[in-house]
Amino acid sequence: MKRKKNKLINLPTVRRGGITKRWMINGLGLIFAILVVFEVIFIVAIRFYSYESVRNYLYSRANAQTLLIERGLAGAGFDFESGIKELVENFTEKERLELQAIGGDGYIAYSSSGFTPFGSDTKPPDYISALSNPEDMGIWRGSGSNGEPVMALSMLITDSHNRTVGAVRYVVSLTLVNQQIMVLLLIMLLVGVLIMFFVVLSSSYFVSSIVNPVTEIGRTARKIALGDYNSRIEKEYDDEIGELSDTINYMAAEISAAERMKNDFISSVSHELRTPLTAIRGWSETLRSSGIEDPELMEKGLAVITNESTRLSGIVEELLDFSRMQSDRMTMKFERADLTAELEEAVVLYRERAAREGIALLYTEPDDPAAELPAVYGDGARLRQVFINVIDNAVKYSSEGGQVRVTAVRQGDAIRVTVADSGMGISKADLPKVKVKFFKGNPSRPGSGIGLALADEIVRRHQGSMEIDSVLGQGTTVTIILPAAIT
């Protein structure tokens, strides 16, 4: 014979680092990408601006020299060869720039450095570019004779007949410019690192302020799931996390209260079922042992068995109705129903019991036919069940010498039924809970605690309302309002 294995309920484990990991990947990753893009754009812009500044400077110098030479060519007695040579030899900014003169053949003829320029046997690329440029200017960036980065700008010199007779060429080292660009790049990298550091620091604090409470909420929720309904979450922040903590604490309190009510309900129902079963069993054994020799005892015993069986059937039926209500399977047959007849039948059913307990059950039928109550559209049997539950509670919670008054009047297009007793009443704290399932204001009194909840559900499904007013020690009034049937 195979043994069945017990199924274990695996509760979800608390995953650590999930939010932190997603935050690092999504949040910090995005910030890092933005910083990288910003720094790349910044470096490109700084590099462009720096090189453009050097180019503009060279252009202004070359343009000034070219204009000076062209004016000389326009005059009489100016020797271009000696003039350009003198210009180069007397150049005063040799420490910053190199001035070169290009002859009409396109090759470098003179240089302010005093040395034969590297590549003087070839035409400079910037000079070649200037020949095809409408502005008569060409620019080139590359490596000089010693391998250092340089920028060169050539500007053509034309005579009065617009013929190219040579060019002025300025060459400047880009080493200092590149160093400045590198310094700015390092500064931006340092700024980016500092920004990322502070972002990570602040994000770590922010994420921990979320992860730690969420972890605590998960830990407490696990305890609640395992049945520890007294576990509570300590609220640290007055925000969404704090609101979630309050919600879970409220949920735990409600579950705890529901669990207590369920246990009380089970205890109460067990007691309610045990009482008639004990009476039935006791009297059946008594009748069995005595036989039929004592007709009076036989009659009494059968009456008790009949009454207790009826009571037991009522309890079971109430439980079945409650089960149907909970699963939304309660069926009702709606038709025109005589509310007066259903109410009178409920009163007659309890009048004898009330009299036995010394309680006056008063119900006045209308004498004037014009005052008769209109019909209602609903389930007559269910409405009678409502009246029975309400009158049963009124009698149950009244003491000897008390009074239960039942009235029914028309109120516009509705009917108002009132059941008022002079019993023990309900405290203000318990009054909002009396229609909650399983709740019993006085556990010592008989009952399952679901009668009023069931009655309220039936009235609600009839588009009506049931209100309960009570003063502790003075009595309770239940008011049921039902819409009249449309004629």
C-alpha positions as CSV (number, residue, x, y, z in Angstrom):
1,M,0.0,0.0,0.0
2,K,1.5,3.3,-1.1
3,R,1.8,6.1,1.5
4,K,0.8,9.6,0.4
5,K,3.4,12.2,0.8
6,N,2.5,15.4,2.5
7,K,2.6,18.4,0.3
8,L,4.7,21.2,1.7
9,I,3.8,24.8,1.0
10,N,6.8,26.7,-0.2
11,L,6.5,30.3,0.6
12,P,8.4,32.7,-1.6
13,T,11.8,33.6,-0.3
14,V,12.9,37.2,0.1
15,R,15.3,38.1,-2.8
16,R,18.0,40.5,-1.8
17,G,19.6,42.9,-4.2
18,G,16.8,42.7,-6.8
19,I,15.7,46.3,-6.5
20,T,19.3,47.4,-6.0
21,K,20.5,45.5,-9.1
22,R,17.7,46.9,-11.2
23,W,18.4,50.4,-9.9
24,M,22.1,50.1,-10.7
25,I,21.5,48.8,-14.2
26,N,18.6,51.0,-15.1
27,G,19.1,54.2,-13.1
28,L,22.9,54.4,-12.8
29,G,23.4,52.9,-16.2
30,L,21.3,55.6,-17.8
31,I,23.1,58.4,-15.8
32,F,26.5,56.9,-16.8
33,A,25.5,56.8,-20.4
34,I,24.3,60.4,-20.3
35,L,27.6,61.5,-18.7
36,V,29.6,59.6,-21.3
37,V,27.6,61.2,-24.1
38,F,27.9,64.6,-22.5
39,E,31.6,64.3,-22.1
40,V,32.2,63.1,-25.6
41,I,30.1,66.0,-26.9
42,F,32.0,68.4,-24.6
43,I,35.5,67.2,-25.7
44,V,34.5,67.3,-29.4
45,A,33.2,70.8,-29.0
46,I,36.3,72.0,-27.0
47,R,38.6,70.4,-29.6
48,F,36.6,72.0,-32.5
49,Y,36.6,75.4,-30.7
50,S,40.3,75.2,-29.9
51,Y,41.3,74.3,-33.5
52,E,38.9,76.8,-34.9
53,S,40.5,79.5,-32.8
54,V,44.0,78.6,-34.0
55,R,42.7,78.6,-37.6
56,N,41.1,82.0,-37.2
57,Y,44.3,83.4,-35.7
58,L,46.4,82.0,-38.6
59,Y,43.9,83.3,-41.1
60,S,44.0,86.8,-39.7
61,R,47.8,86.9,-39.8
62,A,48.1,85.4,-43.2
63,N,45.3,87.7,-44.6
64,A,47.1,90.8,-43.2
65,Q,50.5,89.8,-44.7
66,T,48.9,88.9,-48.1
67,L,47.1,92.3,-48.3
68,L,50.4,94.1,-47.5
69,I,52.3,92.2,-50.2
70,E,49.6,92.6,-52.8
71,R,49.6,96.4,-52.2
72,G,53.3,96.4,-52.8
73,L,52.8,94.5,-56.0
74,A,50.3,97.0,-57.2
75,G,52.8,99.8,-56.8
76,A,55.9,100.5,-58.8
77,G,59.4,99.3,-58.0
78,F,58.4,96.4,-55.7
79,D,60.5,93.3,-56.1
80,F,58.4,90.3,-54.9
81,E,61.4,87.9,-54.4
82,S,63.4,90.3,-52.2
83,G,60.3,91.6,-50.5
84,I,59.0,88.2,-49.4
85,K,62.5,87.2,-48.3
86,E,62.8,90.3,-46.2
87,L,59.4,89.6,-44.7
88,V,60.3,86.1,-43.6
89,E,63.8,87.1,-42.3
90,N,62.3,89.9,-40.1
91,F,59.5,87.9,-38.7
92,T,59.4,88.6,-34.9
93,E,57.1,85.8,-33.7
94,K,59.4,82.9,-34.4
95,E,58.9,81.5,-30.9
96,R,55.2,81.1,-31.5
97,L,54.8,80.6,-35.3
98,E,56.7,79.7,-38.3
99,L,56.3,81.9,-41.4
100,Q,57.1,80.4,-44.7
101,A,57.1,81.9,-48.2
102,I,56.0,79.8,-51.2
103,G,57.2,80.8,-54.6
104,G,55.3,80.8,-57.8
105,D,56.3,77.2,-58.5
106,G,54.4,76.1,-55.4
107,Y,57.5,75.0,-53.4
108,I,58.6,76.5,-50.0
109,A,61.3,79.1,-50.7
110,Y,62.0,80.7,-47.3
111,S,61.2,79.9,-43.7
112,S,61.5,82.0,-40.5
113,S,63.1,79.1,-38.7
114,G,66.2,79.4,-40.8
115,F,66.2,75.7,-41.7
116,T,65.1,74.0,-44.9
117,P,61.6,72.9,-44.2
118,F,60.8,69.2,-44.1
119,G,59.1,68.3,-47.3
120,S,60.3,71.4,-49.2
121,D,60.7,69.2,-52.3
122,T,56.9,68.7,-52.4
123,K,54.1,71.2,-52.6
124,P,52.4,71.7,-49.2
125,P,48.9,70.1,-49.1
126,D,47.4,73.3,-47.8
127,Y,48.8,75.3,-50.8
128,I,47.3,72.7,-53.2
129,S,44.0,73.1,-51.4
130,A,44.2,76.9,-51.6
131,L,44.6,76.7,-55.4
132,S,41.1,75.2,-55.7
133,N,39.5,77.3,-53.0
134,P,37.6,80.4,-54.1
135,E,38.8,82.2,-50.9
136,D,42.5,81.5,-52.0
137,M,43.1,79.8,-48.6
138,G,44.0,76.3,-47.7
139,I,44.5,74.6,-44.3
140,W,46.1,71.4,-43.3
141,R,46.6,69.6,-40.0
142,G,49.2,66.8,-39.5
143,S,52.6,66.1,-38.1
144,G,55.7,68.3,-38.5
145,S,59.3,67.4,-39.1
146,N,59.9,66.3,-35.5
147,G,56.6,64.4,-35.3
148,E,54.7,67.0,-33.3
149,P,51.2,67.9,-34.3
150,V,51.0,71.1,-36.4
151,M,48.4,73.2,-38.2
152,A,49.4,75.0,-41.4
153,L,47.5,77.7,-43.4
154,S,48.4,78.9,-46.8
155,M,47.0,82.1,-48.5
156,L,47.7,82.8,-52.1
157,I,49.3,86.1,-53.3
158,T,48.0,87.5,-56.6
159,D,49.3,90.4,-58.7
160,S,47.3,93.1,-60.4
161,H,46.4,90.8,-63.2
162,N,45.0,88.2,-60.7
163,R,47.8,85.8,-61.3
164,T,49.2,83.6,-58.5
165,V,52.8,84.6,-57.8
166,G,53.2,82.8,-54.5
167,A,51.7,82.2,-51.1
168,V,52.2,83.0,-47.4
169,R,52.2,80.0,-45.2
170,Y,51.9,80.0,-41.4
171,V,52.7,76.9,-39.4
172,V,51.9,76.5,-35.6
173,S,52.4,73.7,-33.2
174,L,49.3,72.1,-31.7
175,T,51.1,70.6,-28.7
176,L,50.0,73.2,-26.2
177,V,46.5,73.2,-27.6
178,N,46.3,69.4,-27.3
179,Q,47.6,69.6,-23.8
180,Q,45.0,72.1,-22.9
181,I,42.3,69.9,-24.4
182,M,43.7,66.9,-22.4
183,V,43.6,68.9,-19.2
184,L,40.0,69.8,-19.9
185,L,39.3,66.2,-20.7
186,L,40.8,65.1,-17.4
187,I,38.9,67.8,-15.5
188,M,35.6,66.6,-17.1
189,L,36.5,63.0,-16.3
190,L,37.1,64.0,-12.7
191,V,33.8,65.9,-12.6
192,G,32.0,62.9,-14.1
193,V,33.6,60.5,-11.5
194,L,32.6,62.9,-8.7
195,I,29.0,63.1,-10.1
196,M,28.8,59.3,-10.3
197,F,30.3,59.0,-6.8
198,F,27.6,61.3,-5.3
199,V,24.9,59.7,-7.4
200,V,25.9,56.2,-6.2
201,L,26.1,57.5,-2.7
202,S,22.7,59.2,-2.7
203,S,21.2,56.3,-4.7
204,S,22.6,53.7,-2.2
205,Y,20.9,55.6,0.6
206,F,17.7,56.0,-1.4
207,V,17.6,52.4,-2.4
208,S,18.4,51.2,1.1
209,S,15.5,53.4,2.4
210,I,13.3,51.3,0.0
211,V,14.9,47.9,0.1
212,N,15.2,47.7,3.9
213,P,11.5,48.5,4.6
214,V,10.4,46.2,1.7
215,T,12.6,43.4,3.2
216,E,11.0,44.0,6.6
217,I,7.5,44.1,5.0
218,G,8.3,40.8,3.2
219,R,9.6,39.2,6.4
220,T,6.5,40.3,8.4
221,A,4.2,39.2,5.6
222,R,5.8,35.7,5.7
223,K,5.1,35.6,9.5
224,I,1.5,36.6,8.9
225,A,1.2,33.9,6.1
226,L,2.5,31.3,8.6
227,G,-0.2,32.3,11.1
228,D,1.6,34.9,13.3
229,Y,-1.2,37.5,13.1
230,N,0.3,39.6,16.0
231,S,3.3,40.5,13.8
232,R,3.4,44.2,12.9
233,I,5.6,46.4,10.7
234,E,7.2,49.4,12.3
235,K,6.4,52.5,10.2
236,E,9.5,54.6,9.5
237,Y,8.5,56.8,6.6
238,D,5.3,58.8,6.0
239,D,5.1,57.9,2.3
240,E,4.0,55.1,0.0
241,I,6.1,52.6,2.0
242,G,4.6,53.8,5.2
243,E,1.1,53.5,3.7
244,L,1.9,50.0,2.6
245,S,3.1,49.2,6.2
246,D,-0.2,50.6,7.6
247,T,-2.2,48.6,5.0
248,I,-0.4,45.3,6.0
249,N,-0.7,46.1,9.7
250,Y,-4.4,46.7,9.1
251,M,-4.7,43.5,7.1
252,A,-3.0,41.5,9.9
253,A,-5.4,43.1,12.5
254,E,-8.4,42.2,10.3
255,I,-7.2,38.7,9.7
256,S,-6.6,38.3,13.4
257,A,-10.1,39.6,14.2
258,A,-11.6,37.3,11.5
259,E,-9.7,34.4,12.9
260,R,-11.0,35.0,16.4
261,M,-14.5,35.4,15.1
262,K,-14.1,32.2,13.1
263,N,-13.0,30.3,16.2
264,D,-15.8,31.9,18.2
265,F,-18.2,30.9,15.5
266,I,-17.0,27.3,15.4
267,S,-17.2,27.1,19.2
268,S,-20.7,28.7,19.2
269,V,-22.0,26.5,16.4
270,S,-20.6,23.5,18.1
271,H,-22.4,24.5,21.2
272,E,-25.6,25.2,19.3
273,L,-25.5,21.8,17.6
274,R,-24.5,20.0,20.7
275,T,-27.5,21.3,22.7
276,P,-30.3,19.9,20.5
277,L,-28.3,16.7,19.8
278,T,-27.9,16.1,23.5
279,A,-31.6,16.7,24.2
280,I,-32.6,14.4,21.3
281,R,-30.2,11.7,22.5
282,G,-31.2,12.0,26.1
283,W,-34.9,11.8,25.5
284,S,-34.6,9.0,22.9
285,E,-32.7,7.0,25.5
286,T,-35.3,7.8,28.2
287,L,-38.1,6.8,25.9
288,R,-36.3,3.6,24.9
289,S,-35.8,2.6,28.5
290,S,-39.3,3.5,29.7
291,G,-41.1,2.1,26.7
292,I,-44.8,3.1,26.3
293,E,-45.9,2.6,29.9
294,D,-46.0,6.3,30.6
295,P,-48.0,8.1,27.8
296,E,-47.4,11.5,29.4
297,L,-43.6,11.0,29.4
298,M,-43.8,9.7,25.9
299,E,-45.7,12.8,24.7
300,K,-43.3,15.2,26.5
301,G,-40.3,13.4,25.1
302,L,-41.6,13.3,21.5
303,A,-42.4,17.0,21.8
304,V,-38.8,17.8,22.9
305,I,-37.3,15.7,20.2
306,T,-39.6,17.4,17.6
307,N,-38.7,20.9,18.8
308,E,-35.0,20.2,19.1
309,S,-35.0,18.6,15.6
310,T,-36.7,21.7,14.2
311,R,-34.1,23.9,16.0
312,L,-31.3,21.7,14.6
313,S,-32.7,21.9,11.1
314,G,-32.9,25.7,11.4
315,I,-29.3,25.9,12.4
316,V,-28.2,23.7,9.6
317,E,-30.3,25.6,7.1
318,E,-28.8,28.9,8.4
319,L,-25.3,27.5,7.8
320,L,-26.3,26.4,4.3
321,D,-27.7,29.8,3.5
322,F,-24.5,31.4,4.8
323,S,-22.4,29.1,2.7
324,R,-24.5,30.0,-0.4
325,M,-24.2,33.7,0.4
326,Q,-20.4,33.4,0.7
327,S,-20.1,31.6,-2.6
328,D,-22.7,33.9,-4.3
329,R,-25.0,30.9,-4.9
330,M,-28.0,32.1,-2.9
331,T,-31.0,31.8,-5.2
332,M,-34.2,33.9,-4.8
333,K,-37.5,33.6,-6.5
334,F,-38.7,37.2,-7.2
335,E,-42.5,37.7,-7.5
336,R,-45.2,39.9,-6.0
337,A,-45.2,39.0,-2.3
338,D,-47.6,40.0,0.5
339,L,-45.2,41.5,3.1
340,T,-48.0,41.7,5.7
341,A,-48.6,38.0,5.6
342,E,-44.9,37.1,5.9
343,L,-44.5,39.5,8.8
344,E,-47.6,38.2,10.6
345,E,-46.4,34.6,10.2
346,A,-43.1,35.5,11.7
347,V,-44.8,37.2,14.7
348,V,-47.2,34.2,15.2
349,L,-44.2,31.9,15.2
350,Y,-42.5,33.7,18.1
351,R,-45.5,34.9,20.1
352,E,-45.9,31.7,22.1
353,R,-42.1,31.5,22.8
354,A,-42.0,35.1,23.9
355,A,-45.0,34.5,26.2
356,R,-43.2,31.5,27.8
357,E,-40.2,33.7,28.5
358,G,-42.4,36.5,30.0
359,I,-41.8,38.8,27.0
360,A,-44.6,40.8,25.4
361,L,-44.5,40.5,21.6
362,L,-46.7,43.3,20.3
363,Y,-47.9,43.6,16.7
364,T,-50.9,45.8,15.6
365,E,-52.6,45.0,12.4
366,P,-54.0,48.0,10.5
367,D,-57.8,48.3,10.9
368,D,-58.3,50.7,8.0
369,P,-58.1,48.8,4.7
370,A,-56.7,52.0,3.1
371,A,-53.7,51.6,5.5
372,E,-52.9,48.1,4.3
373,L,-49.4,47.7,3.0
374,P,-48.7,47.3,-0.7
375,A,-47.1,44.2,-2.1
376,V,-43.4,44.0,-2.6
377,Y,-41.4,42.4,-5.5
378,G,-39.2,39.8,-3.9
379,D,-38.9,36.3,-2.4
380,G,-41.5,36.0,0.3
381,A,-39.8,33.1,2.0
382,R,-36.5,34.9,2.2
383,L,-38.2,38.1,3.6
384,R,-40.0,35.9,6.2
385,Q,-36.5,34.5,7.1
386,V,-35.3,38.1,7.7
387,F,-38.2,38.9,10.0
388,I,-37.7,35.6,11.9
389,N,-34.0,36.4,12.4
390,V,-34.7,40.0,13.6
391,I,-37.6,39.0,15.9
392,D,-35.5,36.0,17.2
393,N,-32.7,38.3,18.2
394,A,-35.1,40.8,19.8
395,V,-36.7,38.0,22.0
396,K,-33.3,36.4,22.6
397,Y,-31.7,39.5,24.0
398,S,-34.7,40.6,26.0
399,S,-35.2,39.7,29.7
400,E,-38.4,38.6,31.5
401,G,-40.9,41.4,31.6
402,G,-39.5,43.0,28.5
403,Q,-41.3,44.1,25.4
404,V,-40.8,43.6,21.7
405,R,-42.9,45.9,19.4
406,V,-43.3,45.1,15.7
407,T,-44.7,47.8,13.3
408,A,-45.0,48.1,9.6
409,V,-46.0,51.3,7.8
410,R,-46.0,52.7,4.3
411,Q,-43.3,55.4,3.7
412,G,-43.8,56.9,0.3
413,D,-42.9,54.3,-2.3
414,A,-41.4,52.0,0.3
415,I,-42.4,50.0,3.4
416,R,-40.7,50.5,6.7
417,V,-40.8,47.5,9.2
418,T,-39.5,48.3,12.7
419,V,-38.7,45.7,15.4
420,A,-37.9,47.4,18.7
421,D,-37.1,45.7,22.0
422,S,-36.4,46.8,25.5
423,G,-33.5,44.4,26.0
424,M,-29.9,44.7,27.0
425,G,-28.9,46.9,24.0
426,I,-25.6,47.1,22.1
427,S,-22.6,49.1,23.0
428,K,-21.3,51.9,20.7
429,A,-18.1,49.9,20.0
430,D,-20.1,46.7,19.0
431,L,-22.9,48.5,17.0
432,P,-20.9,48.8,13.7
433,K,-20.0,45.1,13.9
434,V,-23.4,43.5,14.5
435,K,-23.9,42.8,10.8
436,V,-20.5,41.4,10.4
437,K,-20.5,37.6,10.0
438,F,-19.5,35.5,13.0
439,F,-19.8,38.5,15.4
440,K,-21.6,38.0,18.7
441,G,-21.9,40.9,21.1
442,N,-22.7,38.6,24.0
443,P,-21.0,35.2,23.6
444,S,-23.0,33.8,26.5
445,R,-26.2,34.1,24.5
446,P,-27.2,31.3,22.0
447,G,-26.8,31.9,18.3
448,S,-24.3,31.4,15.5
449,G,-23.5,35.1,14.8
450,I,-24.5,35.0,11.2
451,G,-28.3,35.7,11.4
452,L,-28.1,39.5,11.0
453,A,-25.3,39.2,8.3
454,L,-27.6,36.9,6.4
455,A,-30.6,39.1,6.9
456,D,-28.7,42.2,5.7
457,E,-27.6,40.4,2.6
458,I,-31.2,39.3,1.8
459,V,-32.5,42.8,2.3
460,R,-29.7,44.3,0.2
461,R,-30.6,41.9,-2.7
462,H,-34.2,43.2,-2.5
463,Q,-32.8,46.8,-3.1
464,G,-33.6,47.7,0.5
465,S,-31.7,48.6,3.6
466,M,-31.5,47.5,7.2
467,E,-30.4,49.9,9.9
468,I,-29.7,49.1,13.6
469,D,-29.9,51.7,16.4
470,S,-29.2,50.8,20.0
471,V,-28.5,52.2,23.4
472,L,-26.7,49.9,25.9
473,G,-29.1,48.9,28.7
474,Q,-32.2,50.5,27.0
475,G,-32.9,48.3,23.9
476,T,-32.4,48.0,20.2
477,T,-34.4,49.1,17.2
478,V,-34.0,47.4,13.8
479,T,-35.5,49.3,10.8
480,I,-36.0,47.5,7.5
481,I,-37.0,49.5,4.4
482,L,-38.1,47.7,1.3
483,P,-39.3,49.2,-2.0
484,A,-43.0,48.6,-2.8
485,A,-43.9,46.8,-6.0
486,I,-44.7,49.0,-9.0
487,T,-48.4,48.5,-9.8
